[in-house]
């Protein structure tokens, strides 16, 4: 009996990857679906880059041949950079998409060793922080090629704070990271002698063999901003802090039917992300009762005590980042920027995807134009997704029109009943 060696290798790869933890998160596209996403992406790329019809026909023929031979094709550096920027433009949960064209894209597809990846991440974080004027950047590592799963980052963000579970059941630090802290300590990470609420954790990379390794940023690659209030010393005395650059590292970048499971990207903070969510959420730092005590508020009699705490926390965060000369935006300015983005995209005939629950700021929501905006998340590709079990299952090419060309008036577009609430 004759055997096709390529077929045997494919079987072995599938067997080796069947238990891969990341394989379960990836979308499973048929050959036809991958080809359709590739075609739609190329159409968008050629249209927006001004490519000639001859170029598009030639490039599509190349892609078809690669897909037919290997069920995979390789993006050119130009296609990769364009796809990453459009993925940001399409991502319905991001309020800061006005600046999508300024995203700095670094092609790191040839860097596959975890140690070399960690070195690149250090360079990324150092450059993103710069002198405090945060640069929006993405480093794109190797894609999924058939059954071969490349190394990827397991941690949700490159910079995260530890959460220490104490014997009495209380948590010191970030409750969200209790398990990550336990894993880091089991792998040899030593917390400071005097643990605090804001101890930076190492991050984890999994190799193609699904082996976890631990990596720590050097001091030069990150910066902690001490949180001080401009007028209320009791908040300053709480000893709060946060890191300057949020770098999301466990999202999968999908471009034209090809998935990049390791593509860490960063923007800069909106104040409410820190003050109204990270500090206030009960499953994170749950600081509102502590702030209320610092402000001497009566939590039993004053129904608005949380509002007061949130406002002063936001004031402290914005003041501290500006005092430290680190880029940040308040939620009112960010909402206006999104409306500018929305209007620009509609004027260019492009649909704007949006997840209302993520776009509307958690502070003073009703005062934002976003609160009254009718949006729907089309999950257009290119895009980012967390898992095929959640948002990934909705991704697909979008062939519709922008709202201004649909059978809806400008009044409809601003109707208070959002389609995604």
C-alpha positions as CSV (number, residue, x, y, z in Angstrom):
1,X,0.0,0.0,0.0
2,X,1.3,3.5,-0.9
3,X,1.1,6.4,1.5
4,X,1.3,10.1,0.7
5,X,3.9,11.4,3.2
6,X,2.3,14.9,3.2
7,X,-1.0,13.2,4.3
8,X,0.7,11.3,7.1
9,X,2.4,14.5,8.3
10,X,-0.9,16.3,8.3
11,X,-2.5,13.5,10.4
12,X,0.3,13.7,12.9
13,X,0.0,17.5,13.2
14,X,-3.7,17.2,13.7
15,X,-3.2,14.6,16.4
16,X,-0.4,16.7,18.1
17,X,-2.6,19.8,18.1
18,X,-5.9,18.1,19.1
19,X,-5.3,19.0,22.8
20,X,-3.8,22.4,22.1
21,X,-5.5,25.0,24.3
22,X,-5.4,27.7,21.6
23,X,-6.8,25.5,18.9
24,X,-10.1,25.4,20.6
25,X,-10.3,29.2,20.5
26,X,-9.6,29.6,16.7
27,X,-12.3,29.9,14.1
28,X,-12.8,26.9,11.9
29,X,-13.3,28.0,8.3
30,X,-14.2,25.8,5.4
31,X,-12.1,26.2,2.2
32,X,-14.9,28.2,0.6
33,X,-15.2,30.5,3.6
34,X,-11.5,31.2,3.7
35,X,-11.5,31.9,0.0
36,X,-14.5,34.3,0.3
37,X,-12.8,36.2,3.2
38,X,-9.6,36.4,1.2
39,X,-11.5,37.7,-1.9
40,X,-13.4,40.3,0.1
41,X,-10.3,41.5,1.9
42,X,-8.4,41.9,-1.4
43,X,-11.3,43.8,-2.9
44,X,-11.2,46.2,0.1
45,X,-7.4,46.5,0.0
46,X,-7.4,47.3,-3.8
47,X,-10.3,49.7,-3.6
48,X,-8.9,51.8,-0.7
49,X,-5.2,51.7,-1.9
50,X,-6.1,52.7,-5.4
51,X,-4.7,49.5,-7.0
52,X,-5.3,48.9,-10.7
53,X,-7.6,46.2,-11.9
54,X,-4.6,44.4,-13.5
55,X,-2.9,44.3,-10.1
56,X,-6.0,42.9,-8.4
57,X,-6.5,40.2,-11.0
58,X,-2.9,39.1,-10.7
59,X,-2.9,39.1,-6.9
60,X,-6.1,37.2,-6.8
61,X,-4.7,34.6,-9.1
62,X,-1.7,34.2,-6.7
63,X,-3.9,33.9,-3.7
64,X,-6.2,31.3,-5.4
65,X,-3.1,29.2,-6.3
66,X,-1.8,29.3,-2.7
67,X,-5.1,28.4,-1.2
68,X,-5.6,25.5,-3.6
69,X,-2.1,24.1,-2.9
70,X,-1.9,24.7,0.9
71,X,-5.2,26.1,2.2
72,X,-3.1,29.1,3.2
73,X,-1.7,32.2,1.7
74,X,0.8,34.7,2.9
75,X,0.0,38.4,3.1
76,X,2.4,40.9,1.7
77,X,3.7,43.4,4.3
78,X,1.5,46.1,2.8
79,X,-1.6,43.8,3.0
80,X,-0.7,42.9,6.6
81,X,-0.4,46.6,7.7
82,X,-3.6,47.6,5.9
83,X,-5.5,44.6,7.4
84,X,-4.4,45.4,11.0
85,X,-5.5,49.0,10.7
86,X,-8.9,48.0,9.2
87,X,-9.3,45.4,11.9
88,X,-9.1,48.3,14.4
89,X,-11.5,50.3,12.3
90,X,-14.0,47.4,12.3
91,X,-13.8,46.4,15.9
92,X,-17.1,47.3,17.4
93,X,-16.0,47.5,21.0
94,X,-13.4,50.3,20.6
95,X,-14.3,53.9,21.1
96,X,-11.0,55.3,19.9
97,X,-11.1,54.3,16.3
98,X,-10.8,57.9,15.0
99,X,-7.0,57.3,14.9
100,X,-7.1,53.9,13.1
101,X,-4.9,55.1,10.2
102,X,-2.1,56.1,12.6
103,X,-1.6,52.5,14.0
104,X,2.1,51.6,13.7
105,X,2.3,48.0,12.4
106,X,5.4,45.8,13.0
107,X,5.7,42.6,10.9
108,X,7.2,40.0,13.3
109,X,6.0,36.9,11.4
110,X,9.6,35.5,11.3
111,X,10.0,35.7,15.1
112,X,8.7,32.4,16.4
113,X,10.9,31.5,19.4
114,X,9.3,32.6,22.7
115,X,12.5,34.2,24.0
116,X,12.9,36.2,20.8
117,X,9.2,37.1,21.0
118,X,9.6,38.4,24.6
119,X,12.5,40.6,23.4
120,X,10.3,42.0,20.7
121,X,7.5,42.7,23.2
122,X,10.0,44.6,25.4
123,X,10.9,46.7,22.4
124,X,7.2,47.2,21.6
125,X,6.4,48.4,25.1
126,X,9.4,50.6,25.4
127,X,8.6,52.3,22.0
128,X,4.9,52.6,22.8
129,X,5.5,54.4,26.1
130,X,8.1,56.7,24.5
131,X,8.4,59.9,26.6
132,X,4.8,59.5,27.9
133,X,3.2,60.4,24.6
134,X,1.8,56.9,24.0
135,X,2.0,55.6,20.4
136,X,-0.6,53.1,19.1
137,X,1.3,50.0,17.9
138,X,0.8,46.4,17.0
139,X,3.4,43.6,16.7
140,X,2.1,40.8,14.5
141,X,3.7,37.4,14.9
142,X,3.3,34.2,12.9
143,X,-0.1,33.2,11.6
144,X,-1.9,29.9,11.9
145,X,-1.0,27.8,8.9
146,X,-3.3,24.8,8.5
147,X,-2.9,22.8,11.6
148,X,0.3,24.4,12.8
149,X,-0.4,26.6,15.8
150,X,2.4,29.2,16.4
151,X,3.5,30.6,19.8
152,X,1.1,33.0,21.3
153,X,0.7,35.1,24.5
154,X,-1.6,33.6,27.1
155,X,-1.9,36.7,29.3
156,X,-4.8,39.1,28.7
157,X,-2.4,42.1,28.8
158,X,1.3,42.4,28.9
159,X,1.1,44.5,32.1
160,X,-1.2,43.3,34.8
161,X,-1.2,43.5,38.6
162,X,-1.0,40.5,40.9
163,X,-3.9,39.4,43.0
164,X,-2.9,37.6,46.2
165,X,-5.5,35.3,47.7
166,X,-5.2,35.4,51.5
167,X,-6.1,32.7,54.0
168,X,-9.1,34.7,55.2
169,X,-10.5,34.7,51.6
170,X,-9.7,38.3,51.0
171,X,-7.7,39.4,47.9
172,X,-4.8,41.9,48.0
173,X,-4.5,43.4,44.5
174,X,-6.5,42.7,41.3
175,X,-9.1,40.0,41.9
176,X,-9.2,39.2,38.2
177,X,-5.6,37.9,38.4
178,X,-5.7,35.6,41.3
179,X,-5.2,32.5,39.1
180,X,-2.5,34.2,37.0
181,X,-0.7,35.1,40.2
182,X,-0.9,31.5,41.5
183,X,0.5,30.2,38.2
184,X,3.3,32.7,38.2
185,X,4.3,31.8,41.8
186,X,4.1,28.1,41.0
187,X,6.5,28.7,38.1
188,X,9.0,30.5,40.3
189,X,8.0,34.1,40.4
190,X,8.8,35.8,43.7
191,X,6.5,38.6,44.9
192,X,8.1,41.5,46.7
193,X,8.9,41.0,50.3
194,X,6.2,43.3,51.2
195,X,3.4,42.6,48.6
196,X,1.2,45.5,47.6
197,X,-2.0,46.0,45.6
198,X,0.0,47.1,42.5
199,X,2.8,44.5,42.0
200,X,3.4,43.9,38.3
201,X,3.0,40.3,37.2
202,X,5.1,38.5,34.5
203,X,3.3,37.5,31.4
204,X,3.0,34.0,29.8
205,X,3.9,32.8,26.3
206,X,2.9,29.3,25.1
207,X,5.2,27.7,22.5
208,X,3.9,25.8,19.4
209,X,4.3,22.7,21.6
210,X,1.8,24.2,24.1
211,X,4.5,24.7,26.7
212,X,4.1,27.8,28.9
213,X,7.0,30.1,29.7
214,X,7.1,33.1,31.9
215,X,8.6,36.6,31.0
216,X,9.0,39.8,32.9
217,X,9.3,43.3,31.5
218,X,12.4,45.2,32.4
219,X,11.8,48.5,34.4
220,X,12.7,50.5,31.3
221,X,9.7,49.0,29.4
222,X,6.8,50.2,31.6
223,X,5.8,53.0,33.9
224,X,3.5,53.2,36.8
225,X,1.6,56.4,37.4
226,X,0.9,57.2,41.0
227,X,-2.7,58.4,41.4
228,X,-3.1,61.7,43.3
229,X,-6.1,63.9,43.6
230,X,-5.6,67.6,42.8
231,X,-7.5,68.8,45.9
232,X,-8.5,65.8,48.1
233,X,-5.5,64.5,50.0
234,X,-7.5,61.5,51.4
235,X,-7.6,60.0,47.9
236,X,-3.9,60.7,47.3
237,X,-3.1,59.0,50.6
238,X,-4.7,55.7,49.4
239,X,-1.5,54.9,47.5
240,X,-3.2,54.0,44.2
241,X,-1.3,53.5,40.9
242,X,-1.8,52.3,37.4
243,X,0.4,51.4,34.4
244,X,0.7,53.9,31.6
245,X,0.3,51.6,28.5
246,X,-2.6,49.1,28.1
247,X,-1.3,46.4,25.7
248,X,-4.0,43.8,24.9
249,X,-2.2,40.5,24.1
250,X,-4.7,37.6,23.9
251,X,-6.9,38.7,21.1
252,X,-6.7,36.9,17.7
253,X,-6.3,39.1,14.6
254,X,-8.2,37.8,11.6
255,X,-7.3,39.2,8.1
256,X,-8.7,37.8,4.9
257,X,-9.3,34.3,6.2
258,X,-5.9,34.1,8.0
259,X,-5.7,34.2,11.8
260,X,-2.8,35.7,13.8
261,X,-3.2,34.4,17.3
262,X,-0.3,36.5,18.6
263,X,-0.7,40.2,17.8
264,X,-0.3,42.4,20.9
265,X,-1.6,45.9,20.4
266,X,-1.8,49.0,22.4
267,X,-3.5,52.4,22.4
268,X,-3.8,54.8,25.3
269,X,-6.2,54.9,28.2
270,X,-9.6,56.6,28.5
271,X,-9.9,57.7,32.2
272,X,-13.0,55.7,32.9
273,X,-11.3,52.4,32.0
274,X,-9.2,52.9,35.1
275,X,-11.4,54.9,37.5
276,X,-14.9,53.6,36.7
277,X,-14.0,50.0,35.8
278,X,-10.6,48.7,37.0
279,X,-10.8,50.6,40.4
280,X,-14.6,50.3,40.8
281,X,-15.7,46.9,39.5
282,X,-16.4,44.4,42.3
283,X,-14.5,41.7,40.6
284,X,-11.5,44.0,40.2
285,X,-10.4,46.4,43.0
286,X,-13.8,47.3,44.4
287,X,-12.6,50.6,45.8
288,X,-15.8,52.6,46.0
289,X,-16.5,51.8,49.7
290,X,-12.9,52.7,50.5
291,X,-13.2,55.9,48.6
292,X,-16.5,56.7,50.4
293,X,-14.8,56.3,53.7
294,X,-11.9,58.5,52.7
295,X,-14.5,61.2,51.6
296,X,-16.5,60.7,54.8
297,X,-19.7,59.9,52.8
298,X,-22.7,58.2,54.4
299,X,-23.2,55.1,52.3
300,X,-26.5,54.3,54.0
301,X,-28.2,57.7,53.6
302,X,-26.7,59.2,50.5
303,X,-28.1,57.4,47.4
304,X,-25.5,59.1,45.2
305,X,-22.4,58.2,47.2
306,X,-21.2,56.0,44.3
307,X,-21.5,58.8,41.8
308,X,-19.4,61.1,44.0
309,X,-16.7,58.4,44.4
310,X,-16.6,57.7,40.7
311,X,-16.3,61.4,39.8
312,X,-13.5,62.0,42.2
313,X,-11.7,58.9,41.1
314,X,-11.9,60.0,37.5
315,X,-10.7,63.4,38.4
316,X,-7.7,61.9,40.2
317,X,-6.8,59.6,37.4
318,X,-7.0,62.3,34.7
319,X,-5.0,64.7,36.9
320,X,-2.3,62.1,37.7
321,X,-1.7,61.0,34.1
322,X,-1.6,64.6,32.9
323,X,0.7,65.5,35.7
324,X,3.0,62.6,34.8
325,X,2.8,63.7,31.1
326,X,1.3,60.4,30.0
327,X,-1.3,60.3,27.3
328,X,-4.9,59.9,28.4
329,X,-8.3,61.0,27.2
330,X,-11.5,61.8,29.2
331,X,-14.7,60.0,28.3
332,X,-16.4,63.2,27.0
333,X,-13.5,63.9,24.6
334,X,-13.4,60.2,23.6
335,X,-17.2,60.2,22.8
336,X,-16.8,63.3,20.6
337,X,-13.9,61.6,18.8
338,X,-16.0,58.6,18.1
339,X,-18.8,60.7,16.7
340,X,-16.2,62.4,14.4
341,X,-15.1,58.9,13.3
342,X,-18.7,57.9,12.8
343,X,-19.4,60.9,10.6
344,X,-16.2,60.5,8.6
345,X,-16.9,56.8,7.9
346,X,-20.5,57.4,6.9
347,X,-19.3,60.2,4.5
348,X,-17.0,57.7,2.9
349,X,-19.8,55.2,2.4
350,X,-18.5,52.8,5.0
351,X,-20.7,51.1,7.6
352,X,-19.6,51.7,11.3
353,X,-19.9,48.6,13.5
354,X,-20.5,49.3,17.2
355,X,-21.3,47.4,20.4
356,X,-23.4,49.9,22.3
357,X,-22.6,48.4,25.7
358,X,-18.9,48.8,25.2
359,X,-18.9,52.1,23.4
360,X,-21.0,54.1,25.8
361,X,-18.8,55.4,28.7
362,X,-19.7,54.0,32.1
363,X,-19.6,57.5,33.6
364,X,-22.1,60.3,32.7
365,X,-23.5,58.0,29.9
366,X,-26.6,59.9,29.1
367,X,-24.7,63.1,28.5
368,X,-22.8,61.5,25.6
369,X,-24.1,61.6,22.0
370,X,-23.1,57.9,21.9
371,X,-25.9,57.1,24.3
372,X,-28.5,58.1,21.7
373,X,-26.7,56.5,18.7
374,X,-28.2,53.6,16.9
375,X,-25.4,51.1,16.2
376,X,-25.1,47.5,15.4
377,X,-22.1,45.3,15.5
378,X,-21.7,43.7,12.1
379,X,-18.5,41.9,13.2
380,X,-16.9,42.7,9.9
381,X,-13.5,41.2,8.9
382,X,-10.7,42.1,9.2
383,X,-11.2,42.2,13.0
384,X,-10.1,41.0,16.4
385,X,-11.8,38.3,18.4
386,X,-11.3,36.4,21.6
387,X,-12.7,33.0,20.8
388,X,-14.8,31.3,18.2
389,X,-17.1,30.3,21.1
390,X,-18.0,34.0,21.8
391,X,-17.4,36.9,19.3
392,X,-15.4,34.8,16.8
393,X,-18.4,32.9,15.6
394,X,-20.0,36.1,14.3
395,X,-17.1,37.3,12.1
396,X,-17.8,37.5,8.4
397,X,-17.3,39.8,5.4
398,X,-19.7,42.7,5.3
399,X,-21.3,43.6,2.0
400,X,-23.9,46.0,3.2
401,X,-24.1,49.8,2.9
402,X,-23.5,52.6,5.4
403,X,-26.5,53.9,7.3
404,X,-26.7,57.1,5.1
405,X,-27.4,54.9,2.1
406,X,-29.9,52.6,3.8
407,X,-33.6,53.1,4.1
408,X,-33.2,55.2,7.3
409,X,-33.1,58.9,7.9
410,X,-30.6,60.8,9.9
411,X,-33.2,60.9,12.7
412,X,-33.3,57.1,12.6
413,X,-29.6,56.9,13.0
414,X,-29.8,58.8,16.2
415,X,-32.8,56.9,17.6
416,X,-32.4,56.3,21.3
417,X,-33.3,52.6,21.0
418,X,-30.1,51.0,20.1
419,X,-30.1,47.7,18.2
420,X,-27.4,46.3,20.4
421,X,-28.5,47.3,23.9
